[in-house]
Amino acid sequence: MLTLIFAVEREWQTMDSRRFGVGDISSAGGTAVNDHESHRTGLDVDIRPLRKNGKHVACVYQDKDYDRSATERLINLFKALAPVPLLILFNDSKIAGVRPWPRHDDHFHVQLKLR
């Protein structure tokens, strides 16, 4: 997962000067992370959606400062650069290829699907 995140970051910086926020990846020993069922194997990460104003603070996809276009480009980079299929959970149904999931208004969840 870290290799994918670094690859996305390098490519993202050629497209956009804003940084994207990386959240929960995994805990040592595969223990639970903040009410997550997943995030135990290093194959999951949470990414904050981008804001139009470039601020590094949380937002939900319904906020006026949410940048859907940039967030969709970022999601598409994850898809394009992933060495295996991905599951992406995010509640903005206007972005193709994401699956809605409870409590995924303020971040999208990326999971490498090895099986």
Secondary structure as UniProt FT lines:
FT   HELIX           2..15
FT   HELIX           28..30
FT   TURN            34..35
FT   STRAND          44..47
FT   TURN            52..53
FT   TURN            61..62
FT   TURN            64..65
FT   HELIX           68..81
FT   STRAND          86..89
FT   TURN            93..94
FT   TURN            96..97
FT   TURN            102..103
FT   STRAND          108..112
//
